[in-house]
């Protein structure tokens, strides 16, 4: 099918974790240095999208890996000034749609903000583990830098069978016109102010009666 496949395995060479990038051969590109640590693996290629060189990368961060800002910063620095890197970060933060905040998620968001990178997600759970004690959550998303989100669209794909839902990012040469979603709340909602205003303006005239038998 005229595709090239680049892979990065775990440094132990064991058959677990790792990443891959599949790219059509007619696209001018070259593979960048493999990134293979105990808790992070990434595969990266450099392509020319008609503007400047763009790094496209796939990342996998093992669940056991700690919240290491230095490793995140070193990895993103290696990608250059324009990049899109997607994968399973195993990092949670309400900023990108997870149901809670983990130390790894807090570290990742801090590094992304420091380098002016943008986090692109579906805002929906991507991991649906079958274990009864596990709750679906958002773990798979993209981080990009040097690209306007006006040219980006991200979609979830449900055709395949897996405990992770594939996420598709579309990079267009033209501005993508998106329908604005109507939301009652967002990440900037000030709930303390809302409660204060509600207490000040709401007057309850109905008394509560308690009946004992």
C-alpha positions in Angstrom: 0.0 0.0 0.0 3.1 2.3 -0.2 3.2 3.1 3.5 6.3 3.4 5.8 6.0 2.3 9.4 8.2 3.7 12.1 8.2 2.1 15.6 9.6 2.7 19.0 9.7 -0.1 21.6 10.2 -0.2 25.3 13.9 0.0 26.3 13.6 -3.5 27.8 12.6 -4.9 24.4 9.7 -6.6 26.1 6.5 -7.0 24.0 4.5 -4.3 25.8 3.9 -0.6 25.3 5.7 1.2 22.5 4.4 3.5 19.6 4.2 3.6 15.9 3.7 6.1 13.0 2.4 5.0 9.6 2.9 7.5 6.8 2.5 7.3 3.0 5.8 7.1 1.2 5.0 9.9 -1.3 4.9 12.4 1.6 8.4 13.9 2.0 9.5 13.1 5.5 12.2 11.6 7.7 12.2 9.9 11.0 13.4 11.8 14.1 15.3 10.3 17.0 13.4 7.6 18.8 12.3 8.5 22.3 12.4 5.4 24.5 12.4 5.6 28.3 11.1 3.3 30.9 7.8 5.2 31.2 7.6 7.1 27.9 8.0 6.0 24.3 7.4 8.2 21.3 7.8 7.9 17.5 8.3 11.1 15.5 8.6 12.1 11.9 9.3 15.4 10.3 7.1 16.4 7.3 6.7 19.5 5.2 3.0 20.7 5.1 3.7 23.5 2.6 4.7 26.0 5.2 7.5 24.9 7.5 8.7 21.6 8.8 6.0 20.0 11.0 6.8 17.2 13.5 4.1 14.5 13.9 4.5 12.2 16.8 2.8 9.4 18.7 3.3 9.0 22.4 2.6 6.4 25.1 3.1 7.2 28.8 2.8 4.1 31.0 0.3 4.4 33.8 3.1 3.7 36.3 5.1 6.7 35.3 5.3 9.6 37.7 4.5 13.2 37.3 7.8 14.4 35.7 7.7 17.9 34.3 11.4 17.6 33.2 10.7 14.6 31.0 7.7 16.3 29.5 9.6 19.5 28.8 12.6 17.6 27.3 10.3 15.6 25.0 8.4 18.6 23.7 11.7 20.6 23.2 12.9 17.7 21.0 9.9 18.2 18.7 10.8 21.7 17.6 8.6 24.8 17.2 5.8 23.2 15.2 4.4 19.8 16.2 1.4 17.6 16.7 1.8 14.8 19.2 -1.1 12.5 20.0 -1.5 9.3 22.0 -2.3 7.8 25.4 -0.8 10.2 27.9 -2.4 8.3 30.9 -2.7 11.8 32.4 -6.0 13.3 33.7 -7.1 16.9 34.1 -10.5 18.6 34.0 -8.9 21.2 31.7 -9.1 18.7 28.8 -12.2 16.8 29.9 -11.1 14.2 32.3 -13.3 13.6 35.4 -10.5 14.4 37.9 -6.9 15.8 38.2 -3.9 13.6 38.7 -0.3 14.7 39.5 0.7 13.7 36.0 -2.1 15.7 34.5 -1.2 18.7 36.5 2.5 18.4 35.4 1.5 18.0 31.7 -0.7 21.0 31.7 1.9 23.2 33.4 4.5 22.2 30.8 2.1 22.8 27.9 1.2 26.2 29.2 4.9 27.1 29.6 5.7 26.4 26.0 2.4 27.9 24.7 1.1 24.6 23.4 -2.5 23.8 22.9 -4.3 20.6 24.1 -6.9 19.3 21.6 -9.4 16.7 22.7 -12.9 15.3 22.0 -13.9 16.3 25.6 -15.4 12.8 25.9 -14.1 9.6 27.5 -11.7 7.6 25.3 -10.8 4.8 27.7 -13.6 2.2 28.5 -12.0 -0.5 30.6 -14.0 -3.6 31.3 -13.0 -3.8 34.9 -16.1 -3.2 37.1 -14.1 -0.8 39.4 -12.8 1.3 36.5 -14.7 4.4 35.4 -14.5 5.6 31.7 -12.2 8.6 31.3 -10.3 10.7 28.8 -6.7 9.7 28.3 -6.1 10.0 24.6 -5.6 13.4 23.0 -3.3 15.7 21.0 -1.0 18.5 22.0 0.1 20.9 19.3 2.3 24.0 18.9 2.8 26.5 16.1 -0.5 25.6 14.4 -3.8 27.5 14.6 -6.8 25.5 15.9 -8.8 27.1 13.1 -7.2 24.5 10.8 -7.8 21.6 13.2 -10.7 19.3 13.7 -10.7 16.3 16.1 -13.2 13.4 16.0 -13.8 10.1 17.8 -14.0 6.9 15.8 -16.1 4.0 17.0 -15.6 1.5 14.2 -12.9 -0.5 15.9 -13.2 -2.7 19.0 -10.9 -1.8 21.8 -10.9 -0.5 25.3 -9.6 2.8 23.8 -11.6 4.8 21.3 -9.5 5.9 18.3 -9.2 9.7 18.0 -8.8 11.3 14.6 -7.2 14.8 14.1 -7.7 16.5 10.8 -5.2 19.2 9.7 -6.6 21.2 6.8 -4.9 23.7 4.5 -8.1 25.8 4.8 -9.9 27.1 7.8 -12.4 24.6 9.1 -15.7 26.2 9.9 -17.1 24.5 13.0 -20.5 24.8 14.5 -20.3 26.5 17.9 -21.5 24.3 20.7 -24.0 25.9 23.1 -22.8 25.3 26.6 -24.3 26.3 29.9 -20.9 26.1 31.6 -17.3 26.0 30.7 -13.9 25.6 32.4 -14.0 29.3 33.4 -17.3 29.0 35.3 -17.0 30.6 38.7 -19.1 28.3 40.9 -18.5 30.3 44.1 -19.8 33.5 42.4 -22.8 31.6 41.1 -23.7 30.3 44.6 -23.3 33.8 46.1 -25.5 35.4 43.4 -28.1 32.6 43.9 -28.2 33.1 47.6 -28.7 36.8 47.1 -31.4 36.7 44.5 -33.3 33.6 45.3 -36.1 33.9 47.8 -37.9 30.8 48.9 -41.4 31.3 50.2 -42.4 27.7 50.6 -41.8 26.3 54.1 -40.8 22.8 54.7 -43.1 20.7 56.8 -42.1 17.6 58.6 -44.7 15.0 59.4 -44.1 12.3 61.9 -46.3 9.2 62.0 
